[in-house]
Amino acid sequence: MALKSTIFKASLAVADIDHGYYADHALTLARHPSETDERMMLRLVALAFNAHKLQSVCAGDATLGFGAGLSNPDDPDVFLRDFTGRMRVWVEVGQPEDKPLIKACGKADEVLLYCFNHAAEIWWRGIETKLTRLSNLHVYRVPTSASQALAALAQRSMQLQATILEGVLMLGDSSRHVDIEPLRWK
């Protein structure tokens, strides 16, 4: 018998001061049985960092949400699709192979990758030259200490506040918070 995904509900209040975007998002995250809390929360962080694009890229006429992720490798972890069906933003989390990233760059206007984990630098050194020609790909490195601290925020029902100021995301609930400042690699 196959294991089922665990459902998490999140109420995310985004205050993106850098982009002048302020909104509340009611989100449902399905955590695949093989996905860690750290990776799931990084998907939420990626959504928070890119939520402003609902207004700045699509003038509010779009859908921002979570893809099938680990359940379907041909689906993004987070996406922004306008109402014409055009994929505007494709977000991946982790250290994927080059071929899925190249494919994603052909399907979306912009592809963002948020790497995390202690082995990210080794992964990047091995794949960097294969990705240099992809002009619509942006790669960020989330510090390991920050990504690991995110796991402590994971609860089946979450009330989270995300404040973005000068490129730093402060994500927290009523009792704790994590500061995330991704390093841009590409």
NORPE-V311689 format. One record per helix or strand of 2 or more residues. SS is the DSSP state (H for helix, E for strand). FROM is the first residue (numbers start at 0). TO is the last residue. If there is no record, write none. Layout:
BEGIN
SS_FROM_TO ; SS_FROM_TO
END
This chain:
BEGIN
E_5_15 ; E_20_30 ; H_36_49 ; H_52_55 ; E_61_65 ; H_68_70 ; E_77_81 ; E_86_92 ; H_97_106 ; E_109_114 ; H_119_130 ; E_136_140 ; H_143_152 ; E_156_164 ; E_167_171 ; E_176_179 ; E_182_183
END
